[in-house]
Amino acid sequence: MDRPGGGGAPSEVELAGGRLRLWTGFFGAAEADRLFDELWAGVAWERHHVRIAGRRMPSPRLSAWYGVPGARYRYSGVTYEPLPLLPALESVRRRLEECLGARFNSVLANAYRTGADSMGWHSDDESELGPRPVIASVSLGAVRRFRLKHRDRGIAPVAFDLPHGSLLVMDGDTQSHWRHAVPKTRRPVGLRLNLTFREIEIGESSRS
């Protein structure tokens, strides 16, 4: 599928009160392979802790937070200070901005090592993201199933695969109405890297 700005249109995923666009081949195969290798070797991967049902537990994946100075991110009771953007991350960030006409100053990198690694149900609705955030999600490596469910249980859930080199963009009111997850799978599956770019609101004190 053509990438944004290349004359092609994405697949539009219909959501009640939300908007998704999916480019299954945003990066060509060779480019996606190179980016996968560079990021797996170069990102400062850590196993952070998350709060689940009131208990503090090791995260079921590896992750790292990168961004411009002041782009702090608070998730599951922990505030993360951004690491300086790696050249590969900066290159992807600029490309996404140019293609999508949006601004991004930070990125959460996640590594799903096997099918036992996962992301639980959540919305990217933290206050520092603003009321209608644009979330640009790049997938590299093994294919994993992406699931969404509406806060109104009467609305049918949505699920689809995110292949190597794909780009998923969630915007509009998606985060207000929908939650999403990458569940565990018993299928044999290899390493998947995911980059979710977003724009963090930076206070005046953080800019100085």
C-alpha positions as CSV (number, residue, x, y, z in Angstrom):
1,M,0.0,0.0,0.0
2,D,1.3,3.5,-0.8
3,R,2.6,5.6,2.0
4,P,1.1,9.0,2.9
5,G,2.0,11.7,0.5
6,G,2.8,9.1,-2.2
7,G,-0.5,9.4,-4.0
8,G,-2.1,6.4,-2.3
9,A,-4.8,6.3,0.4
10,P,-4.7,4.3,3.6
11,S,-7.2,1.7,4.7
12,E,-9.9,3.5,6.7
13,V,-11.0,1.5,9.7
14,E,-14.5,2.6,10.7
15,L,-15.0,3.4,14.4
16,A,-18.0,4.8,16.2
17,G,-16.8,8.2,17.5
18,G,-13.2,7.6,16.3
19,R,-10.9,7.4,13.3
20,L,-8.1,5.0,12.3
21,R,-6.0,4.9,9.2
22,L,-3.7,2.0,8.3
23,W,-0.8,1.9,5.8
24,T,0.3,-1.7,5.7
25,G,3.5,-0.9,3.7
26,F,4.5,2.6,4.9
27,F,8.2,1.3,5.0
28,G,9.5,-0.9,2.2
29,A,10.8,-4.3,3.2
30,A,14.5,-3.4,3.1
31,E,14.0,-0.1,4.9
32,A,11.9,-1.8,7.6
33,D,14.5,-4.5,8.1
34,R,17.3,-1.9,8.5
35,L,15.2,0.1,11.0
36,F,14.3,-3.0,13.0
37,D,17.9,-4.0,13.3
38,E,19.1,-0.5,14.2
39,L,16.5,0.1,16.9
40,W,16.8,-3.3,18.5
41,A,20.5,-2.8,18.8
42,G,20.4,0.9,19.7
43,V,17.4,1.6,21.9
44,A,18.0,1.7,25.7
45,W,15.5,-1.0,26.4
46,E,14.3,-1.5,30.0
47,R,11.7,-3.5,31.8
48,H,9.7,-0.9,33.6
49,H,7.1,-1.5,36.3
50,V,3.4,-0.9,35.9
51,R,0.5,-0.8,38.4
52,I,-2.1,-3.5,37.8
53,A,-5.1,-3.8,40.1
54,G,-3.3,-1.7,42.7
55,R,-0.2,-3.9,42.6
56,R,3.2,-2.8,41.2
57,M,4.4,-5.4,38.7
58,P,7.1,-5.8,36.0
59,S,5.9,-4.7,32.7
60,P,5.2,-7.6,30.2
61,R,7.4,-6.0,27.6
62,L,10.5,-3.9,27.2
63,S,10.2,-0.2,26.6
64,A,12.0,3.2,26.4
65,W,10.8,6.8,26.3
66,Y,12.5,9.3,23.9
67,G,11.7,12.9,23.1
68,V,12.7,16.6,23.2
69,P,13.7,18.1,26.5
70,G,10.7,18.6,28.8
71,A,8.5,16.0,27.1
72,R,7.9,14.0,30.3
73,Y,5.4,11.2,30.2
74,R,3.4,9.9,33.1
75,Y,2.1,6.3,32.9
76,S,0.8,4.0,35.5
77,G,1.9,6.2,38.3
78,V,5.4,6.7,37.0
79,T,6.9,9.8,35.3
80,Y,9.4,9.1,32.6
81,E,12.0,11.7,31.6
82,P,12.8,11.5,27.8
83,L,16.0,10.2,26.5
84,P,17.5,12.3,23.5
85,L,16.0,11.1,20.2
86,L,18.3,8.6,18.4
87,P,19.1,9.5,14.8
88,A,16.8,6.7,13.5
89,L,13.9,7.9,15.7
90,E,14.4,11.5,14.6
91,S,14.4,10.5,11.0
92,V,11.1,8.6,11.4
93,R,9.6,11.5,13.4
94,R,10.4,14.0,10.7
95,R,9.0,11.7,8.0
96,L,5.8,11.2,9.9
97,E,5.4,15.0,10.4
98,E,5.9,15.7,6.7
99,C,3.6,12.9,5.6
100,L,0.8,13.4,8.1
101,G,0.8,17.2,8.7
102,A,1.0,16.6,12.4
103,R,3.6,17.4,15.1
104,F,5.4,14.8,17.2
105,N,7.9,15.6,19.9
106,S,8.2,12.2,21.6
107,V,8.0,8.4,21.1
108,L,7.4,5.4,23.3
109,A,9.3,2.4,22.0
110,N,8.1,-1.1,23.0
111,A,9.6,-4.5,22.4
112,Y,7.5,-7.6,22.4
113,R,10.0,-10.4,22.7
114,T,7.6,-13.4,22.4
115,G,3.9,-14.0,22.3
116,A,4.0,-13.8,26.2
117,D,4.7,-10.1,26.0
118,S,1.7,-7.8,25.7
119,M,0.0,-4.5,26.2
120,G,-3.1,-4.3,28.3
121,W,-6.3,-2.4,27.7
122,H,-5.8,1.3,27.8
123,S,-6.4,4.6,26.1
124,D,-3.7,7.2,25.3
125,D,-5.7,9.9,27.1
126,E,-3.2,11.3,29.6
127,S,-3.7,15.0,30.1
128,E,-0.3,16.0,28.7
129,L,-1.5,14.6,25.3
130,G,-4.3,17.0,25.0
131,P,-8.0,16.3,24.3
132,R,-7.7,14.8,20.7
133,P,-4.2,13.4,20.3
134,V,-2.8,12.1,17.1
135,I,-1.0,8.8,17.8
136,A,1.2,7.4,15.0
137,S,2.2,3.8,15.6
138,V,4.9,2.1,13.6
139,S,5.2,-1.7,13.7
140,L,8.4,-3.6,12.9
141,G,9.1,-7.3,13.1
142,A,6.7,-10.0,13.9
143,V,3.0,-9.5,13.2
144,R,0.8,-9.1,16.2
145,R,-3.0,-8.7,16.6
146,F,-4.2,-5.2,17.6
147,R,-7.6,-5.0,19.3
148,L,-9.9,-2.2,20.2
149,K,-13.1,-2.0,22.3
150,H,-15.5,0.8,22.8
151,R,-16.4,2.1,26.2
152,D,-20.0,1.3,25.3
153,R,-20.1,-2.5,25.5
154,G,-23.0,-2.5,23.0
155,I,-20.6,-1.5,20.2
156,A,-18.8,-4.4,18.5
157,P,-15.0,-4.6,19.1
158,V,-12.5,-4.3,16.3
159,A,-9.3,-6.3,15.6
160,F,-6.7,-6.5,12.8
161,D,-3.1,-7.5,12.3
162,L,-0.2,-4.9,12.3
163,P,2.5,-6.2,9.8
164,H,6.2,-5.4,9.5
165,G,6.7,-1.8,8.2
166,S,3.1,-0.7,8.8
167,L,1.8,2.6,10.1
168,L,-1.4,3.0,12.1
169,V,-2.7,6.5,12.9
170,M,-5.3,7.0,15.6
171,D,-6.8,10.5,15.9
172,G,-10.0,12.5,16.3
173,D,-11.9,11.3,19.4
174,T,-10.6,7.7,19.3
175,Q,-8.9,7.9,22.7
176,S,-12.0,9.3,24.3
177,H,-14.2,6.5,23.2
178,W,-12.0,3.5,22.6
179,R,-9.4,1.4,24.4
180,H,-6.8,-0.7,22.7
181,A,-4.5,-3.6,23.5
182,V,-1.9,-6.1,22.1
183,P,-2.9,-9.3,23.9
184,K,-0.7,-12.3,24.6
185,T,-0.8,-15.1,22.1
186,R,0.1,-18.8,22.3
187,R,1.2,-18.9,18.7
188,P,4.9,-19.1,18.1
189,V,5.8,-15.5,17.3
190,G,9.1,-13.6,17.1
191,L,10.3,-10.2,18.2
192,R,8.1,-7.1,17.4
193,L,9.1,-3.5,17.9
194,N,6.5,-0.7,18.1
195,L,7.0,3.0,18.0
196,T,4.2,5.3,19.1
197,F,4.8,8.9,18.3
198,R,2.9,11.6,20.0
199,E,2.9,15.3,20.9
200,I,3.4,16.0,24.6
201,E,2.3,19.4,26.0
202,I,5.4,21.0,27.6
203,G,4.9,23.6,30.3
204,E,6.8,26.9,30.4
205,S,9.0,25.7,33.3
206,S,10.0,22.7,31.2
207,R,11.1,24.8,28.3
208,S,13.4,27.0,30.3
